[in-house]
Amino acid sequence: MAENLNQGNDEITVTLTLEDDSELECVVLTTLEADGRQYMALLPITEEGEEEEGEVYLYRYTQSEEGLPVLENIETDEEYEAAAEAFDSWLDDQEYDELITEEE
């Protein structure tokens, strides 16, 4: 899998090259940590340029020796569960922050 990281309009996007050589552009929702590893949550962008709802991709996130971002597939169910749990916790925090903002 290859990826290109782009930043603009306060959004960071990643273009993934999938196994069938097709490309998928995604918005970076967040980076998070679970069990001592870093992960990146990505939300695909539709052909119309809008973010898809409900489908989030999780990848292990590291940096190369040159400091460039590297995304890797999560290999085990246990690792995926840890990353998914960290993402769910982040999502809960976002919804809580949104509720507090609405109340103010």
C-alpha positions, 0 to 999 in steps of 0.5 A, spaced: 500 500 500 502 506 498 500 513 500 500 520 499 499 525 505 496 532 503 494 538 507 490 544 505 483 547 507 485 545 515 484 538 513 489 533 512 488 528 506 491 521 504 491 518 498 491 510 498 493 506 493 489 499 494 491 492 492 488 493 485 492 499 484 485 503 485 486 510 489 482 512 495 482 519 498 481 519 505 481 525 510 485 524 516 480 524 522 485 523 528 492 519 530 491 515 536 495 511 541 493 504 543 498 499 546 504 503 545 503 504 537 500 509 533 494 509 529 491 513 524 483 513 523 481 515 515 474 517 512 474 516 505 471 521 501 466 520 495 467 522 488 463 528 489 468 530 494 464 529 500 466 525 506 462 518 507 459 517 513 460 510 517 466 507 514 472 509 517 479 505 516 484 504 521 492 503 519 498 503 524 502 509 523 509 510 523 514 514 520 520 513 516 527 514 517 526 521 513 520 523 517 515 521 512 509 518 514 508 510 513 501 507 514 501 499 515 495 494 515 493 492 522 495 484 522 492 481 527 485 481 530 488 483 537 491 489 534 485 491 531 481 491 537 486 495 541 486 500 535 478 500 534 477 501 542 482 507 542 478 510 536 471 509 539 474 512 546 476 518 541 469 518 538 466 518 545 470 524 547 468 528 540 461 527 542 462 529 549 465 535 547 460 537 542 454 536 547 458 541 552 459 546 546 452 546 544 450 547 552 454 553 552 
